[in-house]
Amino acid sequence: MSKVKAFTLHNDRGMSIADAELLNWRKYYPDDKADIFGPITKYSWFVDDTFYEIQKPKGQSWEILPDASGFIVFEQERWEPDNCLLLDAYGKERMRLTVPWQLTHPKNPESAKPPTSFDNIGGPYINPADGKQGKFGVTAWVEHAGKYYFELDYHTGQFLWGKEIRD
């Protein structure tokens, strides 16, 4: 399986930073409201020694998957229940995910109507059914149910379980 290597973020001033470095930098400066790096305008990476780059699509946020097999993308300006995509290592869409409102027990709404939408990578949280630690998941706002964490098998696109997040 091909893997993403050297996933890099580029800003509007021509500066570049490795994805992992930016996340670490933001941990050291959590109160930096101005975000000195600035807006991300382009992503680049390597797969099998071939260079790839894409101008950052408006309103999208890309994150590399834990095993580097591809990306998870959140369409942050789209308040729809299917605003999350899984991409392969080359940046091509593998599947679009829909908020699994069926896993919001016991507050199961009638459907995942807007403004239900995914937010970001979250957790991992403890599975309330068996007490085991999750591995990878996403958070979502589910109309009439609240904020939820959904454990995701990003290879198959299947949601395994959900847990309400209380602030």
Order of alpha helices (4+ residues) and beta strands (2+ residues): beta-beta-alpha-beta-beta-beta-beta-beta-beta-beta-beta-beta-beta
